[in-house]
Amino acid sequence: MPSDSTRGFEQERERRERLHSLADAKDLLPLRKAHSVTHCSLYWIPVTSWPIPSGQKAWLSQFLAAVNAFLSSEAGLRGEFFLDYQTVQQVERNFLRHSVELLPYLGLARRPGASLPDRPTDEELKDAAKVGKELDFADYTPTYSYWFLNKDLSRLLPLFFGHGGTSMIYLARDPNAVPLKIPYVDEIKQIIPGLPLDKLEAMSSAATSMADPFLKKSKELFGIGLEEEPQYAGLPFIVPLLRTSDFFELPDEANKWLELFDVHWRESPVDKGIFLASKIDIEANIIEILNKMTEAGQTYPMA
């Protein structure tokens, strides 16, 4: 009977084989495409370690920014940026320093079908106290994620990307979600210097985001089975904690996830890299981005 370590090795080998780069897909390198996944396009980029080494982080940041620019302009999508709560301690200084500007908002992050952990019972607390053992309250705490109302990716990526806890979803623009634009901004600034009009527009944009329909829809799609939990009603949103194996093993559920977003990327330590899933065909655009980066001398450092 194979040991746990042997089974783990075999599972990792099989997963790598599913995501391997075919000879006719060299234009996609360093991305590997999962050709057996048919309900969406699934790509994976390996990283050497966590935190991501500086050379790989710089290349990936440039690549994701270019993908973001294409999806925002040509594809007509808008991106929402998330940071896993467990990762905040690794970027705590940046998080605390820039929270007022970036406006993080806390919601739930959930593995497919996962239940919320129970609180420690009185008996568990008493037993731990008897032996002088400290309970790890992470075992009794749901997984949370911060959503940023400030959507400036050029600020968010340098501050938080590379520690294994960031992700983005891209979805259709809501025609009703139009933030207030203050008219004659330049003229008003000349008349009343120092008036914080930029902050007023940012507050308007944040207020508009809080009424976004994707919040409710995210709970409907990713909160199935949690509806009777006491905290469910107060959750503003629920984002999925996905990994590449979910797209292979749960294709029916994956089709439901894709009702919320068109494109999704996530740092995935369990997958030892970044994955990108898309229900729209963006492969030619990805190759174009990669070609431009190569022509600019930006090559991905594999080691």
PyMOL commands that set and color helices and strands:
alter all, ss='L'
color gray80, all
select helices_A, chain A and resi 4-18+23-28+54-73+85-102+122-130+137-140+153-160+185-191+197-210+213-222+232-234+244-249+251-257+269-271+283-295
alter helices_A, ss='H'
color red, helices_A
select strands_A, chain A and resi 32-33+41-46+77-84+104-110+144-148+166-172+238-240+263-268+273-278
alter strands_A, ss='S'
color yellow, strands_A
deselect
rebuild
show_as cartoon
